[in-house]
Amino acid sequence: MKKYENISFCDVDLKDGFWLKRYLLNKNVSLESVKNRFEETARFDALRFNYLKNGRKPHFFYDSDVAKWIEAVAYIMEKDRDSMRENEKFIDSLIDCMANAQRDDGYLNSTVQQICPDKIFKDRGNHELYCAGHLIEAAVAYDKVTGKHKFLDVMEKYCDCIYRAFISEKTADFITPGHEEIELALLKLYRYTGKKKYFEMARFFLENRGKHDEQYVYDGNRYGTQDDTDIYHLKEAVGHSVRALYLYSGVADLCAETGDPKLLSALTSVFDDIVNGKMYITGGVGSTFRTESFTVPYDLPNNTAYSESCCAIAFILFALRMRKIDFNAKYGHLIERVMYNSLLSSTDLSGKAFFYENPLEIALEEYGREIAVPESRKERLPITQRLEVFGCSCCPPNINRFFAELGDVIAFSDGDTLFIDQYVSSAVNSPLGRAEIVENYALDGKAQISSQNYVGKKLAVRLPEWSEKLVATSDGKPVKFEVKEGYAYFETGKSFSLQLDFGIKASFVAANPKVRADAGRIALTYGPVVYCLEGVDNGARLNRISVSADSAANAELVKDFHGLYSITTDGFIDKDNSALYFPVSESVKEPKRLKFIPYFAFANRGESDMLVWVRKA
């Protein structure tokens, strides 16, 4: 199995453009906002182990919330340590608290130690190993950038405790974690320290999944926590979508280490199952709020879409790992789709508030309509405005850490070819030389790639799935290229400059007719960006609106939304009729000028209806 190496964000310098602005928003606004909300909600107090003294009760996932925030700070420190000096001191104080609170046997969990110390590794649903995994990842990131080993020492001592409880002494009451995450964390720890023990621990948790009649988190439903089969016989994505995608990420890491073709076959089956039937047009996954889960193919409701923000990140993590072991442009296609849509929609334009869920339709008339139904039995609908913190606030710090290492997605190498996978203005410092990317990709569908010291044999660029034709030039002259597996390959010398034009245009797309929610409807896209209607521009009850697919050809583009276009085009609106039912002959459609905005920008101008899939005229 040939391996491909991702170019680390540490070796990528973001340049002026859309994604640098988004990176800086996370660094300068979102990170501090999350920190403040976590202080207010006493999440940091959980790891200070002073919760009981303050009269509050920690939740079993608070350790993981804080860990992801620490990890985000560490990644930002890799590029700009001076700007994070105060946060570094803050984190050092938390590490001291964790070290002081750690039990002699190495165990470390703020909730169990303070609330139910008799429950250590007794309840599979308590997130102990999930929290441990995020703390491990944070410790590796912090150790790498600071050279301070205290945090990593604490977590290695905890890993010894976990090893004894689950592998050597088997004192734990379950075998594999209810919420996956520690698997990929242990493999990261193995790669960082070189200690084989951590590889064996990860392999133990991965290879034992689905093999035992152990505690089920979801009332005996084996699918809920991916207990329906072992990792070598995976065929479809099931259960809690974040847990599933973390599991698949861990399996992909194991596959990268072992080169096992059975694992690769299982993983490609799962990936294809998602993108071919269980993924929203925005790249979101997880179509039901009931246990935040995958359902069956083509079940993609819009107004109740769960599409959790953490799923967007987990899906990218999975795709990045698959990109290393299975050469195919479909992984880059997926990353692009998620980045420009379901990931961006997770945060408001100010950088301070977040969506946990990312629906594809909001109809305000549905809210409060069940006036005679008890509150506990009303239909559950997603919130219409983003919040700064949630009771379960896993998404905000996860968003922090993703954008902190945004450079990870841009490029990879196979040793003699540099692959440009995402068109992000940046300087990529690879073993094959420094490549500069200059683009306005989401505006004009173009990018320029150049180098003055390239030593690779070829340069390859991903052909976007929305592009119908690539025009490549150098100094105004056409350049030939060869296409393989969704990439265009160029012969280059030491010095080159390529101009790429992917032919971007506004276009309406349809869904597979098996998707009942989208039957008779179309969605507007412009290159990588999915668009939507909002009531603030188009009036209430957006389901009255219809549009012709060919109207995209005459669309008007105006640069006014977070640096991207809004798109206006001609459509129709059903005229109101006083009768509840009436003959079709009395149905009247009136012309209406429609304004579409990027999906990620919805819910930034107050409460409003929103619609991605519009009736086809």
C-alpha positions in Angstrom: 0.0 0.0 0.0 1.5 3.3 -1.1 1.4 6.0 1.5 0.9 9.7 0.9 2.0 12.3 3.5 -0.1 15.3 4.4 1.8 18.6 4.5 1.4 19.8 8.1 -0.2 23.1 9.0 3.2 23.8 10.7 4.7 24.0 7.1 2.0 26.1 5.6 1.8 29.9 5.8 -1.7 31.2 5.0 -1.8 34.3 2.8 -4.3 37.1 2.2 -7.7 35.7 1.3 -10.9 34.2 2.4 -9.4 31.4 4.6 -6.8 33.6 6.2 -9.6 35.9 7.4 -11.5 32.8 8.7 -8.3 31.6 10.5 -7.8 35.0 12.1 -11.4 35.2 13.2 -10.9 31.9 15.1 -7.6 33.0 16.6 -8.6 36.6 17.6 -12.3 36.2 18.4 -13.7 32.6 18.7 -10.9 31.2 20.8 -11.3 33.9 23.5 -15.1 33.8 23.3 -15.1 30.1 24.0 -12.6 30.5 26.8 -14.9 33.1 28.5 -18.0 31.0 28.2 -16.1 28.0 29.5 -15.0 30.0 32.5 -18.6 31.2 33.1 -19.9 27.7 32.9 -17.2 26.3 35.2 -15.7 23.9 32.6 -12.2 25.0 33.6 -13.3 24.5 37.3 -13.8 20.8 36.4 -10.1 20.4 35.7 -9.2 22.6 38.6 -11.0 19.9 40.7 -12.7 22.6 42.8 -16.2 21.9 41.5 -17.7 20.6 44.7 -16.3 23.5 46.7 -18.1 25.9 44.3 -21.4 24.0 44.7 -21.7 22.9 41.1 -21.7 19.5 39.5 -19.4 18.8 36.5 -20.6 16.9 33.5 -18.9 13.8 32.3 -17.7 15.5 29.0 -16.3 18.7 30.5 -12.7 17.4 30.4 -13.0 16.9 26.7 -14.4 20.4 26.1 -11.4 21.9 27.9 -8.9 19.5 26.2 -10.0 20.6 22.7 -9.6 24.3 23.6 -6.1 23.6 24.9 -5.3 21.7 21.7 -6.5 24.7 19.7 -4.2 27.1 21.6 -1.3 24.7 21.1 -1.8 24.7 17.3 -2.0 28.5 17.2 1.2 28.7 19.3 3.0 26.7 16.6 2.6 29.7 14.3 2.5 32.6 16.8 3.5 31.6 20.3 3.9 35.2 21.5 0.2 36.0 21.0 -0.7 33.1 23.2 1.5 33.8 26.2 -1.4 34.5 28.6 -3.2 31.4 27.5 0.0 29.4 27.9 0.2 30.5 31.5 -3.5 29.7 32.0 -3.0 26.2 30.6 0.1 25.6 32.7 -2.1 26.4 35.8 -4.7 23.8 34.6 -2.0 21.2 34.1 -0.7 21.8 37.6 -4.2 21.2 38.9 -4.6 18.0 36.9 -1.2 16.7 38.1 -2.1 17.4 41.7 -5.5 15.7 41.4 -4.3 12.7 39.5 -4.7 9.5 41.6 -1.6 7.5 42.5 -2.7 4.8 40.1 -2.8 7.3 37.3 -6.5 7.7 36.9 -7.7 11.2 35.9 -11.3 12.2 35.3 -12.8 15.3 36.9 -16.4 14.0 37.1 -15.8 10.5 38.3 -13.2 11.5 40.9 -15.4 14.3 42.3 -18.8 12.8 42.0 -18.7 9.0 41.8 -15.2 7.6 42.6 -16.7 4.2 43.0 -17.7 4.2 39.3 -14.2 4.1 37.7 -14.4 2.2 34.4 -17.8 0.8 35.5 -20.2 2.6 33.1 -19.4 2.4 29.3 -21.5 5.5 28.7 -19.5 7.8 31.0 -17.1 9.2 28.4 -14.0 8.3 30.5 -12.0 7.1 27.5 -13.4 9.7 25.2 -12.2 12.4 27.6 -8.9 10.7 28.0 -8.5 10.7 24.2 -9.0 14.4 23.9 -6.6 15.1 26.8 -4.0 12.9 25.1 -4.3 14.8 21.9 -4.0 18.1 23.7 -1.0 16.9 25.7 0.8 15.8 22.5 0.1 19.2 20.8 1.2 21.1 23.9 4.3 19.1 24.5 5.4 19.5 20.9 5.1 23.3 20.8 6.3 24.1 24.3 8.8 21.4 25.2 7.2 21.3 28.6 6.6 17.6 29.5 4.4 17.8 32.5 1.1 17.4 30.7 2.3 14.5 28.6 3.8 12.8 31.7 0.3 13.1 33.3 -1.4 11.5 30.3 1.2 8.7 29.9 0.7 7.8 33.5 -3.1 7.8 32.8 -2.4 5.5 29.8 -0.6 3.1 32.1 -3.7 3.0 34.3 -6.0 2.4 31.3 -3.7 -0.4 30.0 -3.9 -2.2 33.3 -7.7 -1.8 33.6 -8.5 -2.9 30.1 -5.6 -5.1 28.9 -3.3 -6.6 31.5 -5.5 -6.8 34.6 -8.9 -6.5 33.0 -10.6 -4.8 36.0 -12.9 -2.6 33.8 -16.5 -3.6 33.4 -16.5 -3.0 29.6 -14.0 -3.6 26.8 -14.4 -0.8 24.3 -15.4 2.8 24.8 -19.0 3.9 24.4 -17.8 7.1 22.6 -14.8 6.5 20.3 -11.9 8.9 20.3 -9.1 7.4 22.4 -8.3 5.1 19.5 -7.0 7.8 17.2 -5.5 9.7 20.2 -3.4 6.6 21.1 -2.1 6.2 17.6 -1.1 9.9 17.6 0.7 9.3 20.9 2.4 6.3 19.5 3.7 8.3 16.5 4.8 11.1 18.7 6.6 9.0 21.4 7.5 5.9 19.3 6.3 3.7 22.2 4.8 0.5 20.8 2.6 0.1 23.8 0.3 2.9 22.6 -0.1 1.3 19.2 -1.1 -2.0 20.9 -3.6 -0.2 23.1 -5.2 1.5 20.1 -5.3 -1.8 18.2 -6.9 -3.5 21.2 -9.8 -1.0 21.4 -10.3 -1.1 17.6 -10.1 -4.8 17.0 -12.4 -5.7 20.0 -15.2 -3.5 18.8 -18.3 -5.4 17.7 -16.9 -8.7 19.0 -18.3 -8.9 22.5 -21.7 -8.8 24.2 -20.8 -5.9 26.3 -22.7 -2.9 27.7 -24.7 -1.1 25.1 -25.2 2.6 25.5 -28.4 2.8 23.5 -30.8 0.4 25.1 -29.3 -2.7 23.6 -29.1 -1.2 20.1 -25.9 -2.6 18.7 -25.8 -0.1 15.8 -25.9 3.0 18.0 -22.3 2.6 19.2 -21.0 0.8 16.2 -21.2 -2.6 17.9 -22.9 -4.3 15.0 -19.7 -5.7 13.4 -16.0 -5.8 13.8 -13.7 -3.3 11.9 -12.7 -5.8 9.3 -16.3 -6.2 8.1 -17.5 -2.6 8.0 -19.8 -1.9 5.1 -22.1 1.0 6.1 -22.0 3.9 8.4 -24.3 3.4 11.4 -25.2 4.9 14.7 -24.1 8.1 16.4 -22.4 9.9 13.5 -19.5 11.6 15.5 -18.7 8.3 17.3 -18.8 6.5 13.9 -16.5 9.0 12.1 -14.0 9.0 15.0 -14.0 5.2 14.8 -13.4 5.2 11.1 -10.6 7.8 11.6 -8.9 5.5 14.1 -9.3 2.5 11.8 -7.8 4.5 8.9 -4.8 5.3 11.2 -4.4 1.6 12.0 -4.6 0.8 8.3 -1.9 3.3 7.5 0.4 1.6 10.1 -0.3 -2.0 9.0 -1.1 -1.7 5.3 -3.9 -4.2 5.8 -6.0 -4.4 2.5 -9.0 -5.7 4.4 -9.2 -2.6 6.5 -8.8 -0.4 3.4 -11.7 -2.2 1.7 -13.9 -1.8 4.7 -13.1 1.9 5.0 -13.8 2.7 1.4 -17.1 0.9 1.7 -18.1 3.0 4.6 -16.9 6.3 3.0 -18.8 5.5 -0.2 -21.9 4.6 1.8 -21.9 8.0 3.3 -21.2 10.2 0.3 -23.5 8.2 -2.0 -26.6 8.2 0.2 -26.2 9.7 3.7 -24.6 13.1 3.1 -26.4 16.4 2.7 -25.5 18.7 -0.3 -23.6 20.8 2.3 -21.4 17.9 3.4 -23.3 17.5 6.6 -24.0 14.1 8.0 -26.3 12.6 10.7 -29.9 13.1 9.6 -31.7 12.5 12.9 -31.5 14.2 16.3 -32.4 10.9 17.9 -29.0 9.8 19.1 -27.4 12.1 16.6 -27.3 9.3 14.1 -27.0 8.0 10.6 -30.2 6.5 9.3 -30.7 4.7 6.0 -29.6 5.9 2.5 -31.5 8.8 1.0 -33.2 9.7 4.3 -32.2 13.4 4.4 -34.9 15.6 5.9 -34.1 19.3 5.7 -36.0 21.0 8.4 -35.0 18.5 11.1 -31.5 17.8 9.7 -29.1 17.2 12.6 -25.8 17.7 10.7 -23.8 18.3 13.8 -20.9 20.7 13.6 -18.6 18.1 15.2 -19.7 15.7 12.4 -18.4 18.2 9.8 -15.0 18.2 11.5 -15.0 14.4 12.1 -15.8 13.8 8.4 -12.8 16.0 7.3 -10.6 14.1 9.8 -11.7 10.8 8.3 -11.2 12.1 4.7 -7.7 13.4 5.5 -6.7 9.9 6.8 -8.2 8.2 3.8 -6.3 10.6 1.5 -3.1 9.1 2.9 -3.9 5.4 2.2 -6.3 5.5 -0.8 -5.4 7.8 -3.7 -8.6 9.3 -5.0 -9.8 12.9 -5.5 -13.1 12.0 -3.8 -11.5 12.8 -0.5 -10.5 16.2 -1.5 -14.0 16.8 -3.0 -15.5 15.9 0.3 -13.2 18.2 2.3 -14.0 21.1 0.0 -17.8 20.5 0.2 -17.7 20.4 4.0 -15.3 23.3 4.5 -17.3 25.8 2.4 -20.7 24.8 3.7 -21.6 22.7 6.8 -18.3 23.7 8.6 -18.6 27.4 7.9 -22.3 27.5 8.8 -21.4 26.3 12.3 -20.1 29.8 13.3 -21.7 33.2 12.9 -20.0 35.9 11.0 -18.8 37.6 14.2 -17.0 34.5 15.3 -18.7 34.4 18.8 -21.8 32.2 18.4 -22.2 28.6 17.1 -24.7 26.1 15.8 -24.6 22.6 17.2 -27.0 21.5 14.4 -27.0 22.8 10.8 -30.5 22.4 9.2 -31.1 23.0 5.5 -34.5 24.6 6.1 -36.1 26.9 8.7 -39.8 27.7 8.5 -40.7 29.9 11.4 -44.4 29.0 11.0 -43.5 25.5 12.3 -42.3 26.9 15.6 -45.0 27.2 18.2 -47.7 25.6 16.0 -48.5 22.8 18.4 -50.3 25.1 20.8 -52.3 22.3 22.5 -49.4 19.9 22.9 -47.5 19.6 26.2 -44.0 21.0 26.0 -42.3 17.6 26.6 -44.2 16.1 23.6 -43.8 18.9 21.0 -42.0 18.2 17.8 -38.3 19.0 18.2 -36.9 21.5 15.7 -33.4 23.0 15.5 -32.7 26.4 17.0 -32.9 29.3 14.6 -30.1 31.4 16.1 -26.6 30.5 17.1 -25.5 30.4 20.7 -22.2 31.2 22.4 -22.3 28.1 24.6 -24.4 24.9 25.0 -25.1 22.5 27.8 -23.2 20.0 25.6 -20.7 22.4 24.1 -18.4 20.0 22.3 -18.7 21.8 19.0 -17.2 25.3 19.7 -13.8 24.1 20.9 -13.7 21.5 18.2 -14.2 24.4 15.7 -11.4 26.2 17.5 -9.0 23.4 17.0 -9.9 22.7 13.4 -9.3 26.2 12.2 -6.1 26.4 14.2 -4.7 23.7 12.1 -6.5 24.7 8.9 -3.3 24.3 6.8 -3.4 20.5 7.2 -6.0 20.2 4.4 -4.2 22.0 1.6 -1.5 19.6 0.2 0.1 16.2 0.4 3.0 14.4 -1.3 4.0 10.9 -2.4 7.7 11.6 -2.5 8.2 12.9 -6.0 4.9 14.7 -6.7 3.3 17.5 -4.7 -0.5 17.4 -4.7 -2.5 20.6 -4.3 -5.8 19.4 -2.8 -7.5 22.6 -1.6 -7.2 26.0 -3.2 -6.3 28.2 -0.3 -4.0 31.2 -0.7 -0.8 30.1 1.1 2.8 29.1 0.9 3.3 25.4 1.2 6.8 24.4 2.4 7.1 20.8 1.3 10.1 18.5 0.9 9.8 19.1 -2.8 10.1 22.8 -2.5 8.0 25.9 -1.6 4.8 26.3 -3.6 2.8 29.5 -3.6 -0.9 29.4 -4.1 -2.8 32.6 -4.9 -6.5 32.4 -5.4 -10.0 33.9 -5.4 -11.3 30.4 -5.9 -14.8 30.8 -4.5 -15.3 34.0 -6.5 -13.7 33.4 -9.9 -12.9 29.7 -9.8 -9.2 30.5 -10.5 -5.9 29.8 -8.8 -2.2 30.4 -9.5 0.4 28.0 -8.3 4.1 28.8 -8.6 7.5 27.8 -7.3 11.1 28.9 -7.6 12.8 25.9 -6.1 10.8 22.8 -7.0 12.6 19.5 -7.1 9.7 17.1 -7.6 9.1 15.3 -10.9 5.5 16.5 -11.3 2.9 18.8 -9.8 -0.7 17.5 -9.4 -3.8 19.6 -8.8 -7.3 18.3 -7.8 -10.0 18.8 -10.4 -13.0 20.1 -8.5 -16.1 17.9 -8.9 -18.1 20.9 -9.9 -15.7 21.9 -12.7 -16.6 20.9 -16.3 -13.2 21.9 -17.8 -9.8 23.1 -16.7 -7.9 25.7 -18.7 -4.3 25.8 -17.7 -1.8 28.4 -18.9 1.7 29.7 -18.2 2.6 33.1 -19.4 -0.6 33.2 -21.3 0.1 30.0 -23.2 -1.8 26.8 -22.9 -0.2 24.0 -20.8 -0.8 20.3 -21.4 -1.6 18.0 -18.5 -2.6 14.4 -17.9 -5.7 13.5 -15.8 -5.6 10.5 -13.4 -8.0 9.7 -10.5 -9.4 13.2 -10.5 -6.0 15.0 -10.5 -4.3 17.0 -13.4 -0.6 16.3 -13.6 1.9 18.8 -14.9 5.5 18.4 -16.0 7.4 21.2 -14.2 10.9 22.5 -13.9 12.6 24.0 -11.0 10.8 27.3 -11.6 7.2 27.5 -12.8 4.0 29.5 -12.6 0.6 27.9 -13.6 -2.7 29.7 -13.9 -5.7 27.5 -13.5 -9.2 28.3 -14.5 -11.9 25.8 -13.5 -14.8 27.6 -15.2 -16.9 28.5 -12.3 -20.6 29.4 -12.8 -23.9 29.5 -11.0 -25.7 26.2 -11.4 -28.8 24.5 -10.1 -28.5 20.8 -9.1 -31.0 18.1 -8.3 -31.0 15.3 -5.7 -31.4 11.6 -6.4 -35.2 11.1 -6.7 -35.0 8.6 -3.8 -34.4 11.6 -1.5 -38.1 12.3 -0.8 -37.4 15.6 1.0 -35.9 17.0 -2.2 -38.3 15.6 -4.8 -39.2 18.3 -7.3 -36.7 20.7 -5.9 -33.4 22.1 -6.9 -30.5 23.8 -5.1 -28.3 26.7 -6.3 -24.5 26.3 -6.2 -21.6 28.5 -7.3 -18.5 26.4 -7.5 -17.9 24.9 -4.0 -20.5 27.1 -2.3 -24.1 26.0 -1.7 -26.7 28.8 -1.6 -30.0 29.4 0.1 -32.9 31.7 0.3 -33.7 33.7 3.4 -36.9 35.3 4.4 -35.2 38.6 5.2 -34.6 39.0 1.5 -37.4 37.0 -0.1 -40.4 37.2 2.3 -41.9 34.5 4.6 -43.1 31.1 3.6 -40.3 30.3 1.2 -42.1 27.1 0.0 -44.3 29.3 -2.1 -41.3 30.1 -4.2 -40.2 28.2 -7.4 -37.4 28.7 -9.8 -36.4 27.4 -13.2 -33.0 25.7 -13.5 -32.1 27.7 -16.6 -32.5 31.0 -14.7 -28.9 30.4 -13.3 -27.6 31.4 -16.7 -28.8 35.0 -16.2 -27.9 35.2 -12.5 -26.5 38.5 -11.2 -23.5 38.3 -8.8 -22.9 40.9 -6.1 -19.9 40.7 -3.8 -21.5 41.4 -0.4 -21.5 38.3 1.9 -18.4 37.7 3.9 -16.3 38.4 0.8 -18.4 36.1 -1.4 -21.2 36.7 -3.8 -24.9 36.9 -3.2 -26.8 35.8 -6.3 -30.0 37.2 -7.7 -32.1 35.5 -10.3 -35.6 35.3 -11.7 -38.2 33.1 -10.0 -41.9 32.8 -9.1 -44.0 33.1 -6.0 -47.5 31.5 -5.6 -50.1 34.2 -5.2 -52.2 33.9 -2.0 -55.7 32.4 -2.4 -58.4 32.9 0.2 -59.7 29.3 -0.3 -58.1 26.4 1.5 -58.4 24.3 -1.6 -59.1 25.4 -5.1 -58.9 24.2 -8.8 -55.5 24.1 -10.4 -56.7 26.6 -13.0 -57.0 29.3 -10.2 -53.4 28.8 -9.1 -51.4 31.9 -10.0 -47.6 32.3 -10.0 -46.2 35.8 -10.0 -42.7 36.7 -11.2 -40.3 37.5 -8.4 -36.7 38.5 -8.2 -34.9 36.1 -5.8 -31.8 36.7 -3.8 -29.7 33.8 -2.7 -26.9 34.0 -0.2 -24.1 31.5 0.8 -25.6 28.8 3.0 -23.0 29.3 5.6 -24.1 33.0 6.1 -27.7 32.2 7.0 -29.1 33.3 10.4 -26.8 36.3 10.7 -29.5 39.0 10.3 -32.1 38.0 12.9 -34.7 35.3 12.9 -35.8 34.4 9.4 -37.0 31.6 7.2 -34.3 29.7 5.2 -34.4 27.2 2.4 -31.7 25.4 0.4 -33.9 23.1 -1.8 -36.3 25.3 -3.8 -39.3 24.1 -5.8 -38.5 23.6 -9.5 -40.8 25.7 -11.7 
